[in-house]
């Protein structure tokens, strides 16, 4: 019997039982050897980004994250890696989906390991803010503001917001020739600064947002927009 089974694997003329074909297919499929969390993440992306996040697969990823919170940091890092590649390839539709997925996971998963996920989340925000696409910058700011409203169970001793203060302040002074887009970017910058202040004030363990190094950027940015709104 064993000889027949081995012969079957090499002789295409001999029909294989269904279960044998299934085993061979799984063993020869590279995706079968990928970690489960990666397969779950990959499955939330549609073939066409215009179709949006695959909701039923997102529910599976969320359930897995809640059941295995120790995997949150790996899930976050993998989402960040995928989004980074898509940004470089200018596949912004997939970037939007990745950001939406991270937003949902951030809200759904309250665990001690959430702090590790937040690091990947903030890396994603920074990556989008550094892009030259204004729409991605606005999207990133919206996600940051939602994050700022979340109370974390585990304090962060080393997290810093210097980049976000500088970037949001810069957005407040945007001079895009498209007035409508310029106003949206400036408003996003203001909302981002409000988010930074809210997040840092609510946590005594992070840097002091009232230090001159931050206030020298925040106050002029807000005054600039107050003056130009008249």
C-alpha positions in Angstrom: 0.0 0.0 0.0 2.8 2.4 0.9 4.5 1.6 -2.5 1.2 2.4 -4.3 0.9 5.7 -2.4 4.5 6.7 -3.3 4.0 5.6 -6.9 0.9 7.7 -7.0 2.8 10.8 -6.1 5.1 10.4 -9.1 2.8 8.8 -11.7 0.3 11.4 -13.1 -1.7 8.6 -14.9 -2.8 7.0 -11.6 -5.7 8.9 -10.0 -5.1 10.1 -6.5 -7.7 9.9 -3.7 -9.2 13.3 -2.8 -7.6 13.4 0.6 -4.2 12.7 -0.9 -4.6 15.5 -3.4 -5.6 17.8 -0.6 -2.5 16.9 1.4 -0.2 17.4 -1.6 -1.8 20.7 -2.4 -1.3 22.0 1.1 2.3 20.8 1.3 3.2 22.4 -2.0 1.4 25.7 -1.3 3.9 28.2 0.1 1.0 30.0 1.9 0.3 27.0 4.0 3.6 27.5 5.9 2.9 31.2 6.7 2.0 31.9 10.3 -1.7 32.1 11.0 -1.7 35.7 11.9 -0.2 36.6 8.5 -2.8 34.6 6.7 -5.5 36.3 8.6 -4.1 39.7 7.9 -3.6 39.0 4.2 -7.3 37.8 4.0 -8.7 41.2 5.0 -7.3 42.7 1.7 -9.5 42.4 -1.4 -8.2 41.8 -4.8 -9.5 45.2 -5.8 -8.9 47.9 -3.2 -12.0 49.7 -4.3 -14.0 46.9 -2.7 -12.7 48.0 0.7 -11.9 46.0 3.8 -13.2 42.4 3.7 -15.4 42.7 6.8 -16.0 39.0 7.6 -12.3 38.3 7.5 -11.7 41.4 9.6 -14.0 39.9 12.2 -11.9 36.8 12.1 -8.7 38.8 12.6 -10.2 40.7 15.5 -11.4 37.5 17.2 -8.0 36.0 16.8 -6.4 39.1 18.3 -8.8 39.0 21.3 -8.1 35.3 21.8 -4.3 35.6 21.3 -3.4 39.1 22.5 0.3 38.1 22.6 0.2 38.2 18.8 -1.0 41.8 18.6 2.6 43.2 18.3 3.3 40.8 15.3 0.0 41.6 13.7 0.7 45.3 14.0 4.2 45.0 12.7 3.0 42.9 9.7 0.3 45.5 8.9 2.9 48.2 9.0 5.2 46.3 6.7 2.4 45.7 4.2 1.3 49.4 4.3 4.9 50.6 3.9 5.3 48.5 0.7 2.0 49.8 -0.6 3.0 53.4 0.1 6.2 52.9 -1.8 4.3 51.4 -4.7 1.7 54.2 -4.6 -1.1 51.6 -3.9 -2.9 54.0 -1.6 -6.2 52.0 -1.7 -4.5 49.2 0.2 -2.9 51.7 2.6 -6.3 53.0 3.5 -7.5 49.4 4.2 -4.5 48.7 6.4 -5.0 51.9 8.4 -8.7 51.0 8.8 -7.8 47.6 10.1 -5.3 49.0 12.7 -8.0 51.5 13.8 -10.5 48.7 14.4 -7.9 46.5 16.3 -6.9 49.5 18.4 -10.4 50.0 19.6 -11.4 46.4 20.0 -8.3 45.1 21.8 -7.8 46.2 25.4 -5.0 44.2 26.8 -1.6 44.6 28.5 0.0 43.8 25.1 -1.8 46.7 23.5 1.2 48.8 24.3 3.3 46.8 21.8 0.6 47.2 19.1 0.5 50.9 19.7 4.2 51.2 18.7 3.4 49.7 15.3 0.3 51.8 15.1 2.3 55.0 15.6 4.9 53.9 13.2 2.1 53.5 10.6 0.8 57.0 11.4 4.3 58.5 11.1 4.8 56.7 7.7 1.6 58.2 6.3 2.4 61.7 7.7 5.8 61.5 6.0 4.3 60.7 2.6 3.8 63.4 0.0 0.1 62.6 -0.4 -2.1 65.1 1.5 -4.9 62.6 1.7 -2.7 60.1 3.5 -1.6 62.8 5.8 -5.2 63.7 6.6 -6.1 60.0 7.0 -3.2 59.5 9.4 -4.2 62.5 11.5 -7.8 61.3 11.8 -6.4 57.9 13.1 -4.1 59.7 15.5 -7.0 61.7 17.0 -9.0 58.5 17.5 -6.0 57.0 19.2 -5.6 60.1 21.5 -9.1 59.4 22.9 -8.3 55.9 24.0 -7.2 55.3 27.6 -4.5 52.7 27.7 -4.4 50.1 30.5 -0.6 49.9 30.4 1.5 53.1 30.8 4.3 53.9 28.3 7.5 55.0 29.8 9.5 55.7 26.7 7.0 56.9 24.1 7.7 60.4 22.7 5.6 62.7 20.5 8.2 65.1 19.2 7.7 64.1 15.6 3.9 64.5 15.8 4.2 68.0 17.4 6.6 69.1 14.6 4.5 67.5 11.8 1.1 68.7 12.9 2.6 72.2 13.5 3.9 72.2 10.0 0.5 71.2 8.6 -1.0 74.2 10.4 1.1 76.4 8.1 0.4 74.6 4.9 0.3 76.8 1.8 -1.1 74.5 -0.9 -2.4 76.4 -3.9 -5.7 74.5 -3.7 -7.4 76.6 -1.0 -9.9 73.8 -0.1 -7.2 71.2 0.3 -5.0 73.7 2.2 -7.8 74.4 4.7 -8.3 70.7 5.2 -4.6 70.1 5.9 -4.4 73.0 8.3 -7.5 71.8 10.2 -6.0 68.3 10.3 -2.9 69.9 11.8 -4.9 71.7 14.5 -6.8 68.5 15.3 -3.5 66.6 15.5 -2.0 69.1 18.0 -5.2 68.9 20.1 -4.8 65.1 20.1 -1.1 65.3 21.2 -2.0 67.6 24.0 -4.9 65.4 25.1 -2.8 62.2 25.0 0.2 63.6 26.9 -1.8 65.5 29.5 -3.7 62.3 30.4 -0.5 60.4 31.0 1.9 61.7 33.7 4.6 59.3 32.6 5.3 60.8 29.2 7.2 64.0 28.3 5.8 67.3 29.5 3.9 68.9 26.6 4.1 72.3 28.3 7.9 72.5 27.9 9.0 75.4 25.7 10.4 73.0 23.1 6.9 71.9 22.3 4.9 75.1 23.1 7.2 77.2 20.8 5.8 75.1 17.9 2.2 74.6 19.1 1.2 78.2 20.2 2.5 80.0 17.0 0.7 77.4 14.8 -2.6 77.9 16.6 -2.2 81.7 16.6 -1.4 81.7 12.9 -4.7 79.9 12.1 -6.7 82.2 14.4 -5.3 85.2 12.6 -5.9 83.8 9.1 -9.5 82.8 10.0 -10.6 86.4 10.4 
